[in-house]
Structure formats: C-alpha cells, structure tokens
Amino acid sequence: MKKIALMLLATGMVVGCATEKNILNPEQMSHWSNRNDTLFYNKMPAAVFVGYELEIYKGEVSQEICIEQINDEAPLDSIVYYVHTLHHNDKVQVVSTYGRDKLKYKK
C-alpha cells in the first residue's frame, strides 16, 4: 500500500510540474495586457498578432498563433510564454523583424 501511495504522489508531482511548464505566474502576467491585435508589456506595445495557421502532418492537425515582435520592450521568450499562457493548446510562433536593419554582415 505504501508503494502505491508513493507512486501516486510521484506521478502527481510529475504531472503537476509538467502542466506548469512555460506558463507565466500571476506576478509575471501582471506585466502583460492585450488590446485588439497588440500585446503590451508594461503598458508599452511589444508585439502584434499577424496570423493563425492550421497545419496537418501525418493526419494530426495543429493550430499555430503567429506573433511579430515590434520592439525590444519584452524578450522573445517572454512573448512566447505570455501567448502560450493564454492559448496553451496552440503552438506559438514569434518572429522578430525589429532591428533587422541594424545588423552588420561580414563581406
């Protein structure tokens, strides 16, 4: 009986940790808001919604939310986690074109 209880406890801990992966906590969420197609970080525009894709591969359908970073107010990973927290059943893609003109290429 003790062995079964320990297995259930361990399973509960693993499942509990797995469900919280890549989800922002309430304090982190307090920095974020959205209006229409714009995501705001600390009340400053950080990214915009640009599209929603449906994909099918080997019979499996997936949905993907496409976001474009418009400045460096929020780090890319923070944008991904915010959108994933709101839409945890969808894939999230963030494209950053901000600052592309500032890149220096070697010739």
C-alpha positions as CSV (number, residue, x, y, z in Angstrom):
1,M,0.0,0.0,0.0
2,K,2.8,2.3,0.9
3,K,4.5,1.7,-2.5
4,I,1.2,2.6,-4.4
5,A,0.8,5.8,-2.4
6,L,4.4,6.8,-3.2
7,M,3.9,6.0,-6.9
8,L,0.7,8.2,-6.9
9,L,2.5,11.0,-5.2
10,A,5.4,10.9,-7.6
11,T,3.0,10.8,-10.6
12,G,1.1,13.7,-9.2
13,M,4.3,15.7,-8.8
14,V,5.5,15.0,-12.3
15,V,2.1,15.8,-13.9
16,G,1.8,18.9,-11.7
17,C,5.2,20.2,-12.8
18,A,4.6,19.4,-16.5
19,T,1.3,21.3,-16.6
20,E,3.1,24.5,-15.3
21,K,5.9,24.3,-17.9
22,N,6.2,27.6,-19.9
23,I,3.2,29.2,-18.1
24,L,3.7,32.6,-16.6
25,N,2.8,33.0,-12.9
26,P,0.4,35.8,-11.8
27,E,3.2,38.2,-11.0
28,Q,4.7,37.8,-14.4
29,M,1.3,38.1,-16.0
30,S,0.7,41.4,-14.3
31,H,3.2,43.0,-16.7
32,W,1.2,41.9,-19.7
33,S,-2.1,43.0,-21.4
34,N,-3.6,43.0,-24.9
35,R,-6.0,45.0,-26.9
36,N,-7.2,44.1,-30.4
37,D,-4.1,42.6,-32.2
38,T,-1.5,44.2,-29.9
39,L,0.3,42.8,-26.9
40,F,1.5,45.2,-24.3
41,Y,4.4,44.7,-21.9
42,N,4.5,47.2,-19.0
43,K,1.9,49.2,-21.0
44,M,4.2,49.6,-24.0
45,P,3.4,47.8,-27.3
46,A,5.7,44.8,-27.7
47,A,4.2,42.6,-30.4
48,V,1.2,42.2,-32.7
49,F,-0.9,39.2,-33.8
50,V,-0.2,38.6,-37.6
51,G,-2.0,35.3,-38.3
52,Y,-3.4,32.0,-37.3
53,E,-2.3,28.8,-39.1
54,L,-3.8,25.4,-39.3
55,E,-1.4,22.6,-40.1
56,I,-1.8,19.0,-40.8
57,Y,1.0,16.5,-40.7
58,K,0.6,12.7,-40.8
59,G,-3.1,13.1,-40.0
60,E,-2.5,15.3,-37.0
61,V,-4.0,18.8,-37.1
62,S,-2.3,21.6,-35.1
63,Q,-3.0,25.3,-34.7
64,E,-0.4,28.0,-34.5
65,I,-0.6,31.6,-33.4
66,C,1.8,33.9,-35.3
67,I,3.1,37.0,-33.5
68,E,5.5,39.6,-34.6
69,Q,7.8,41.5,-32.2
70,I,7.6,45.2,-32.9
71,N,10.3,46.4,-30.5
72,D,12.6,45.2,-27.7
73,E,10.3,46.1,-24.8
74,A,9.9,42.4,-23.9
75,P,12.3,39.5,-24.6
76,L,11.1,37.0,-27.3
77,D,10.8,34.1,-24.8
78,S,8.6,36.3,-22.6
79,I,6.3,37.0,-25.5
80,V,6.1,33.2,-26.3
81,Y,5.3,32.4,-22.7
82,Y,2.6,35.1,-22.4
83,V,0.8,33.9,-25.5
84,H,1.2,30.2,-24.5
85,T,-0.2,31.0,-21.1
86,L,-3.4,32.4,-22.7
87,H,-3.6,29.8,-25.5
88,H,-1.9,26.7,-24.1
89,N,-3.4,24.3,-26.7
90,D,-1.9,26.2,-29.6
91,K,1.6,26.4,-31.0
92,V,3.1,29.8,-30.7
93,Q,5.5,31.4,-33.3
94,V,7.1,34.8,-32.7
95,V,9.0,36.4,-35.5
96,S,11.3,39.4,-34.7
97,T,12.0,41.8,-37.5
98,Y,12.8,44.6,-35.1
99,G,16.3,45.9,-35.5
100,R,16.9,43.9,-38.7
101,D,18.3,47.0,-40.4
102,K,20.9,47.4,-37.6
103,L,22.5,44.0,-38.2
104,K,26.0,44.2,-39.7
105,Y,27.0,41.4,-42.1
106,K,30.6,40.5,-42.9
107,K,31.5,40.7,-46.5
